[in-house]
Amino acid sequence: MSQRASGYKRRRNDAYYTPPWVTEGLLPHIRIKPNMVVLDPADGAGHISSVFAAKGFKVQQSDITRGIDFLKTECCTAHAIVTNPPYGMAEQFIAHALGLTEPDGLVAMLLRCDYDHAATRAYLFERPFAMRIALRRRIRWIEGSTGSPSFNHSWYVWDWQHQGPPTVGYAP
């Protein structure tokens, strides 16, 4: 099956902002508490961070558009790294986030549902991969757009404290 053209010009730096309902759907599935620090390293306009802040989490934000290159970050004081990474850099974001959160942190990345299908990325889905949380509706990335969204998305979660095989969950 081929991908259809959306008719919209691609945004610079893959600046597609995550609607609040997407992040709210993640919260019941992950092992973090409001006193923990959450970092969104591709924060853009702050949509993911604002959901966590509204729930009482301590939030750290960064973004390449503000001169902070996450992939060059050498240390992290956050308990969890949660983001919608630039699609073409997702693999690097995941690998780097895992290195920064080991041995007891958590990583959650918003990706297309088939992200784990590529053989070249199989190494990412070994321990500490914990779960995939499938969104039951499609994300409308461009506000005011009239067409149907083309892709299904899921939160992929890596949790260094997870025991047992990965699980699947669903968000409204």
ZAMARGU-4260 file (C-alpha; in steps of 0.2 Angstrom, whole numbers, plus 5000, padded with zeros to 4 digits):
<rodrens>
0) 5000/5000/5000 | 5007/5017/4996 | 5006/5033/5007 | 4995/5046/5001 | 5000/5064/5000
5) 4992/5075/5013 | 4992/5091/5003 | 5001/5100/5017 | 5019/5106/5016 | 5030/5097/5028
10) 5035/5107/5044 | 5052/5112/5048 | 5060/5101/5061 | 5045/5089/5061 | 5036/5102/5072
15) 5020/5092/5074 | 5013/5095/5091 | 5005/5082/5101 | 4987/5085/5106 | 4984/5084/5125
20) 4973/5068/5124 | 4987/5058/5117 | 4998/5062/5133 | 4984/5059/5145 | 4981/5042/5137
25) 4999/5037/5142 | 4998/5042/5160 | 4988/5027/5167 | 5000/5015/5160 | 5017/5021/5166
30) 5027/5019/5182 | 5030/5037/5188 | 5023/5048/5202 | 5020/5067/5202 | 5035/5070/5213
35) 5046/5063/5199 | 5055/5074/5185 | 5049/5071/5167 | 5060/5078/5153 | 5053/5081/5135
40) 5068/5083/5124 | 5058/5088/5108 | 5047/5100/5117 | 5042/5111/5103 | 5027/5121/5109
45) 5026/5112/5126 | 5010/5101/5123 | 5017/5085/5131 | 5025/5095/5146 | 5010/5105/5150
50) 5000/5089/5152 | 5013/5083/5165 | 5014/5099/5173 | 4995/5100/5175 | 4996/5083/5184
55) 5009/5090/5197 | 5025/5083/5189 | 5041/5092/5189 | 5045/5096/5171 | 5061/5099/5161
60) 5059/5105/5143 | 5071/5107/5129 | 5071/5108/5110 | 5083/5110/5096 | 5074/5126/5091
65) 5079/5133/5107 | 5097/5128/5104 | 5097/5112/5115 | 5102/5097/5105 | 5096/5082/5115
70) 5107/5070/5106 | 5122/5080/5113 | 5116/5079/5131 | 5128/5070/5142 | 5118/5068/5158
75) 5100/5068/5164 | 5092/5071/5180 | 5075/5066/5175 | 5066/5050/5180 | 5057/5049/5164
80) 5060/5055/5146 | 5044/5057/5137 | 5043/5064/5119 | 5036/5064/5102 | 5053/5063/5093
85) 5056/5070/5076 | 5052/5055/5065 | 5068/5053/5055 | 5078/5054/5072 | 5067/5042/5082
90) 5080/5028/5083 | 5094/5040/5089 | 5082/5048/5102 | 5077/5031/5109 | 5095/5024/5110
95) 5101/5040/5118 | 5086/5041/5130 | 5089/5023/5136 | 5107/5027/5139 | 5103/5042/5150
100) 5089/5034/5160 | 5098/5017/5164 | 5097/5009/5177 | 5080/5014/5184 | 5072/5027/5173
105) 5058/5026/5160 | 5057/5031/5142 | 5041/5034/5132 | 5041/5038/5114 | 5026/5042/5103
110) 5029/5033/5086 | 5019/5025/5072 | 5011/5008/5077 | 5023/4999/5065 | 5039/5006/5072
115) 5044/4990/5080 | 5042/4980/5063 | 5059/4985/5056 | 5073/4971/5058 | 5086/4985/5059
120) 5078/4992/5075 | 5075/4975/5083 | 5089/4979/5096 | 5078/4993/5103 | 5065/4981/5108
125) 5075/4970/5120 | 5075/4973/5138 | 5070/4986/5145 | 5056/4987/5132 | 5040/4986/5143
130) 5025/4990/5133 | 5016/4997/5118 | 5001/5008/5121 | 4990/5009/5106 | 4980/5024/5103
135) 4962/5020/5098 | 4960/5035/5087 | 4971/5044/5075 | 4980/5060/5079 | 4976/5075/5069
140) 4993/5084/5067 | 4987/5099/5058 | 4974/5109/5067 | 4959/5113/5056 | 4963/5100/5043
145) 4948/5092/5035 | 4955/5075/5029 | 4956/5059/5038 | 4973/5056/5047 | 4983/5043/5038
150) 4992/5034/5052 | 4989/5025/5068 | 5001/5029/5083 | 5007/5021/5099 | 5017/5025/5114
155) 5032/5014/5116 | 5038/5012/5133 | 5055/5006/5140 | 5056/5004/5159 | 5072/4998/5167
160) 5061/4992/5182 | 5049/4981/5171 | 5050/4963/5174 | 5043/4950/5162 | 5038/4951/5144
165) 5032/4967/5136 | 5013/4970/5136 | 5001/4979/5126 | 4989/4992/5132 | 4976/5004/5124
170) 4972/5022/5126 | 4956/5030/5121
</rodrens>
